[in-house]
Amino acid sequence: MALMGARGSMAASDADGIVVYNAQHESLTKAWAQGFTSETGIKVTLRNGDDSELGNQLVQEGKASPADVFLTENSPAMVLVDHAGLLAPVAPSTLSQVGVPYRPAHGQWVGIAARSTVFVYNRNMVKEADLPKSLLDLAAPQWIGRWAASPAGADFQAIVGALLEQKGEAATLDWLESMKSGAKIYRGNNAVLKAVNAGQIDGGVIYHYYYFGDQAKTGENSNNSALHYFGHKDPGAFTSLSGGGVLASSKHPKEAQAFLQWITGPHGQAVLRDGTSFEYAVGEGVASNPKLVPLDRLDAPAVDVSKLDSQKVVELMTQAGLL
């Protein structure tokens, strides 16, 4: 699908443009929407919320939803909507713009950005030689009471989803139960980062961009900290995908597909490279922000993001007493 030029005939097809249910960071999606509208003349209306909220809302609305496009921070919410049969196939020309590891094989949705799981630690409290070799090592006695996470958020639940996909239900539940007794719980990844930096806790499991975002500002919540990348295809090296999908019930399918094509193309991915979201670009041939460890050096596990089971994750986390 070729994008129309600025104020082209595609824009003229509907003055109201498209409605995007957006669970990605508002500032990032706003930059995407403004760039797309500037180039095509197609208006984009954003309705912002979090992953689970908007995913469940779409399932409840079904074919009556006013949404044309759904964007997520993490993939499980997109999988929920996909399993409900609410997505249209993504245009092949859009899929071809995104690296194979960053899109599900069935083509019902596509990766739009990525983020790496990391262990942030206080450099004054933890020596590099003593860092956990695996995410699973945080269940060991020496880490009881020394690490933190934010289990109520979609970020952490995506990480647990990858652990479930890799290691199975029994191992995941064991790890979660150890977390209940051994980890300190915070609300939000920024709270985890701040606590680690302040020396309230030795380390925590977050996504990488929280650290880089703080460093790009004042560094007041990260200057005492560093990031540990597990690598070795460990569950703790999981790379989570932000997803983009077009609703099968969209009243503006051409415009919706064009928007998804734009954000996964060179201009949309350049917003990731040059902006301050510090999320990874997933477009073919597009480099990520130079401050980031390159994606191909993360040695992330091969996880089929289209199979991440958010409902089972919530069930297991509830059983472990974390939710």
Order of alpha helices (4+ residues) and beta strands (2+ residues): alpha-beta-alpha-beta-alpha-beta-alpha-beta-alpha-beta-beta-alpha-alpha-beta-alpha-beta-alpha-beta-beta-alpha-alpha-alpha
